[in-house]
């Protein structure tokens, strides 16, 4: 039920803006949240809709509707199609399409994989992050494992930390690789200036990526990457670090492109293998790349053979 508050502006607030007065009267709410309520038209002053800049003189009656923050609604089930590769009582493996955010966050409080998982399996609401133990970037497609019990989640988190979960990716990276295979071992952390980016930085978290060129084209390569660690943007950062950013990457490959435009970073989580947290059985799954990735490989085979 929506909460309605009725307040009286005290005399000591005379001359202030309405949002300033409300911030004083409602210290449990942030100034930005109070301003958002004013902008939404749910705050009235003496019966009339008020703005954040409305002046108060003391003695006025304020009525406001306490709107929930988007973050408070993020853990809500939403009916969305899921490509479920495997499911039993303890784990669920999903093939995530490109463009789907894994977990709610700033700017994406709904319409995420988490919301879809809660609709598919309401019991996941009892688990931290709805059982999600690792993430894929919004525009990265492919396999992702979800725990359905606390015990399974603890086991999978430990397996990821122990580096026993095997994750294989396909990527299309720009440029000509001097070596057909190699290992990139370079620490990753926040970019020292551009805080929304990751970078290879001294003192960053250890990160290891093994790569193998499956097919070298004239101006790009089809590459297989195997992760030992799972740092944010790891493959994107590591390949850019050695001079081969991913095709279509809006963050790490903004200066280089092919004649064919690709609308996202060319990265797909192709294979996943792990020890089942309940039975202990070794299990493995594969997912073919989505249509746009397949079309990209076909275009390279026809137009970019060197």
GIJOJO-V310947 format. One record per backbone hydrogen bond with DSSP energy under -0.5 kcal/mol. NH is the residue of the N-H (numbers start at 0). CO is the residue of the C=O. Records with the same first field share a line. If there is no record, write none. Layout:
BEGIN
NH: CO ; CO
END
This chain:
BEGIN
2: 65
4: 63
6: 61
8: 59
12: 9
13: 10
14: 55
15: 12
17: 53
18: 51
20: 16
21: 17
22: 18
23: 19
24: 20
25: 21
28: 25
33: 29
34: 30
35: 31
36: 32
37: 33
38: 34
39: 35
40: 37
41: 36
43: 62
44: 47
45: 43 ; 60
47: 44
49: 42
53: 50
55: 15
58: 8
61: 6 ; 59
62: 43
63: 4
64: 41
65: 2 ; 63
66: 64
71: 68
72: 68 ; 69
73: 70
75: 72 ; 73
77: 114
79: 77
83: 81
84: 82 ; 92
85: 92
87: 90
91: 145
92: 85
93: 91 ; 143
94: 82
95: 93 ; 141
98: 137
99: 96 ; 137
100: 98
104: 107
107: 104
112: 100
113: 101
115: 111
116: 112
117: 113
118: 114
119: 115
120: 116
123: 120
124: 121
125: 122
126: 123
129: 126
130: 127
131: 128
132: 144
139: 136
140: 266
141: 95
142: 268
143: 93
145: 91
146: 130
147: 89
148: 89
152: 148
153: 149
154: 150
155: 151
156: 152
157: 153
158: 154
159: 155
160: 156
161: 157
162: 159
163: 158
164: 158
165: 163 ; 272
166: 164 ; 226
167: 270
168: 224
169: 267
170: 222
171: 265
172: 170 ; 220
173: 244
174: 218
176: 174
181: 210
183: 208
184: 182
185: 183 ; 206
187: 204
188: 198
190: 193 ; 196
194: 192
196: 193
198: 188
200: 186 ; 198
203: 200
204: 187
208: 183
209: 225
210: 181
211: 223
212: 179
213: 211 ; 221
214: 221
216: 214 ; 219
217: 303
220: 172
221: 214
222: 170 ; 220
223: 211
224: 168
225: 209
226: 166
227: 207
228: 207
233: 230
236: 232
237: 233
238: 234
239: 235
240: 236
241: 237
242: 239
243: 238
246: 171
248: 245
249: 247
252: 248
255: 252
260: 258
265: 246
266: 264
267: 169
268: 140
269: 167 ; 267
270: 167
271: 284
272: 165
273: 282
275: 273 ; 280
279: 275
282: 273
284: 271
286: 269
292: 289
293: 289
294: 290
295: 291
296: 292
297: 293
298: 294
299: 295
300: 296
301: 297
302: 298
303: 299
END
